[in-house]
Amino acid sequence: MAHHQRDQVTEAFELFDSDGDGQLLVSEAASAIRALGHILTDADIKAILKKVGVESRGQVDLKKFKQIHGSLPTKDYSRQLEEAFKTVDKEGSGFVMATELRHLLTNMGDRLSDEDFNGLLEELDIDSNGRIQFKEFVRLLKSR
């Protein structure tokens, strides 16, 4: 999963590097970040650029662009799942019942079909009480 994302970042960079010099203007970098699905205000972008040491009139190379992208709050699935997991794991035990998880994942955002869920379950370690550990769950999703 992470590997695929990195390529997307490079692709976005190249897409907005219209003259192909390996440098983006700040405005292009901002567009590229947004093209990757991050909803950021200009102020957000300025703050991030400052953090990686790019002047407002500066240029962003691929390495910096990756740094910028890497420092963004991930819009990623595992974060949503973490939030969702917390809503089910009310005691904060780090465990959730497989049955609750099924309900969650088959009713949430990108709904998983029952077959997909069963496939996930087969790969997850479920303890004898029918519980799944959150760490295990995220590890699995990240490896997809």
WOGI-V942404 format. One record per residue. N is the residue number from 1. RES is the residue in one small letter. PHI is phi in whole degrees, -180 to 180 (999 if undefined). NEAR is the number of other C-alpha atoms within 12 Angstrom. Layout:
BEGIN
N|RES|PHI|NEAR, N|RES|PHI|NEAR
END
This chain:
BEGIN
1|m|999|17, 2|a|-59|18, 3|h|-62|12, 4|h|-60|13, 5|q|-63|21, 6|r|-60|20, 7|d|-65|16, 8|q|-62|22, 9|v|-65|31, 10|t|-62|28, 11|e|-61|21, 12|a|-62|28, 13|f|-60|38, 14|e|-67|27, 15|l|-61|24, 16|f|-92|31, 17|d|-85|27, 18|s|-63|16, 19|d|-91|13, 20|g|65|14, 21|d|-92|16, 22|g|78|23, 23|q|-132|25, 24|l|-110|32, 25|l|-72|29, 26|v|-55|32, 27|s|-65|25, 28|e|-70|30, 29|a|-61|44, 30|a|-62|35, 31|s|-64|26, 32|a|-65|34, 33|i|-62|42, 34|r|-66|25, 35|a|-64|22, 36|l|-80|31, 37|g|98|20, 38|h|-91|25, 39|i|-97|19, 40|l|-131|23, 41|t|-81|15, 42|d|-60|20, 43|a|-63|13, 44|d|-58|20, 45|i|-63|31, 46|k|-57|23, 47|a|-63|21, 48|i|-66|31, 49|l|-61|33, 50|k|-60|22, 51|k|-60|20, 52|v|-93|25, 53|g|81|20, 54|v|-106|27, 55|e|-71|18, 56|s|-66|24, 57|r|-103|16, 58|g|-79|20, 59|q|-121|26, 60|v|-118|36, 61|d|-91|28, 62|l|-61|30, 63|k|-61|20, 64|k|-65|29, 65|f|-61|42, 66|k|-66|28, 67|q|-63|24, 68|i|-60|35, 69|h|-62|36, 70|g|-66|24, 71|s|-89|21, 72|l|-77|25, 73|p|-64|19, 74|t|-67|20, 75|k|-88|21, 76|d|-83|21, 77|y|-59|24, 78|s|-67|27, 79|r|-67|18, 80|q|-60|21, 81|l|-66|28, 82|e|-61|30, 83|e|-60|19, 84|a|-63|26, 85|f|-60|34, 86|k|-62|23, 87|t|-68|20, 88|v|-87|26, 89|d|-87|24, 90|k|-64|15, 91|e|-80|11, 92|g|67|15, 93|s|-79|17, 94|g|83|21, 95|f|-124|30, 96|v|-145|33, 97|m|-72|27, 98|a|-56|31, 99|t|-65|21, 100|e|-68|23, 101|l|-64|36, 102|r|-58|29, 103|h|-58|21, 104|l|-61|29, 105|l|-77|31, 106|t|-89|22, 107|n|-118|16, 108|m|-107|18, 109|g|18|13, 110|d|-81|13, 111|r|-61|18, 112|l|-88|20, 113|s|-77|18, 114|d|-59|18, 115|e|-64|14, 116|d|-60|17, 117|f|-64|25, 118|n|-62|18, 119|g|-62|16, 120|l|-61|28, 121|l|-59|28, 122|e|-64|15, 123|e|-87|19, 124|l|-87|25, 125|d|-84|24, 126|i|-107|23, 127|d|-77|15, 128|s|-63|9, 129|n|-92|13, 130|g|77|18, 131|r|-108|24, 132|i|-118|33, 133|q|-85|28, 134|f|-58|31, 135|k|-55|21, 136|e|-63|24, 137|f|-64|34, 138|v|-67|29, 139|r|-56|21, 140|l|-63|21, 141|l|-66|26, 142|k|-69|19, 143|s|-84|16, 144|r|-73|17
END
